[in-house]
Amino acid sequence: MSEFEPKVVAFVCNWCTYAGADLTGTSRIKYASNVKIIRFPCTGRIDFMLLLKSFANGADGIIVSGCHPNDCHYTSGNFHAKRRWIMFKELMDFMGIDMNRITFSWVSAAEGARWAEVVNSTVTRVRELGPYVSYKQMVNTSIEEEVTHA
Amino acid sequence: MHNLILKAKELLENKIVSVIIGFETGSSGKVRPVFITDSNKADSLIFDERCIQNLAVYLTKKEVKQFGKMGIVATLPIMRSIMVLISEQQLSPENVVVLGISGDGEVLDFADITVMQHYIEKCELGNPAKEQDMLATLNRLNMQEKFEFWQKEFSKCIKCYACRQSCPMCYCTRCAVECNQPQWIPVQSNNLGNMEWHILRAMHLAGRCISCGECGRACPVGIPCHLLTMHLVDQAQSYFGVYAGISDKMSSVLSTYAPNDKESFII
């Protein structure tokens, strides 16, 4: 049996983390290829529903990353995002959804090496956790129901 | 109760308000909301321990607003809902007269919103004790047990959206669940969609919930969905030190920020 390779989705802001990930590439730093990066205008734009939809579509882990506090291109997007993540994380913990699968981080445009580190550590952690079985089961039963009712 | 009726009659007779929203006796020992426009009918108004519905939900409905200025029989959760609605520009303070009811059933006289605010500030604002116990019990479970508990509860959901309809803060005329491009929440009831709906609802009420518990009471299949929003009431208090609905000028927790907000999970 082949080893489990986790699928990780990264929601990143255009101004810091996306540029940081670009720097990782131009600096020729290797990092896990499991990650699919999705670029957003700002962390403030990253809706919590998007995270849920990535789990529903088969992601095993998620990275959410943006500018360090005080460095937001739009001044306060990341501060608003921070409050939203705090509430989201507490709600997810309360509902029994595995928050070890979601990494929240601040990565600036100058931190190419740090981005590689964030991705690698997340991929390693999610690989140890294995596929997100309980969530996938819930998704599958929901699809089956849909098919039988159609 | 007598004072309440007198006050309501006075307001209607002097044309200060055009409608009084309150409670009356319904069938089989239940109480129901009533909308009184004629002072002669104000005698049907009652208030007792069965009157727990959050009447503030009617303040934003066009069918009620069309009467004109509204008077409302309000317990503490209703007063706090009114504060949230005013702070979110959904209700104008000039358009409402509050017939306050204190914790021990006394009629309170609020000259204006500021007086009501002073009253609210003196009250106990956390979650009710019964719900607080349930939250504590749930919080002691491990991740898998919590997941299974909520999956079992959500499997009962029939997507009737009574939780949304009963909530004064869910006033959007076009809710995210009615949006189908993209379709955030599937129309049919299945475990995934039901869970997504309850997460969406709780997140949209994060820092705006005033712990009235109406969503849980409205649920026809008995999902304790009020615990989700009440959990966030606790969290908003512990992280940001505020309760919703204590002033007509405050912004909700998620529509504002402080540069020194503390968390421990962002690396």
Interface residues (C-beta under 8 A of the other chain):
Chain A: F48 M49 L52 A56 P69 N70 S76 F79 H80 K82 R83 R84 W85 I86 M87 F88 K89 E90 L91 M92 D93 F94 M95 G96 I97 D98 M99 T103 F104 S105 W106 V118 S134 M138 V139 T141 S142 E145 E146 H149
Chain B: L138 N139 L141 M143 Q144 E145 K146 F147 E148 F149 W150 Q151 A176 W184 P186 Q188 N190 N191 L192 G193 M195 E196 I199 L200 A202 M203 A206 G207 L228 H231 L232 Q235 A236 Y239 F240 V253 L254 T256 Y257 A258 P259 D261 E263 F265 I266 I267
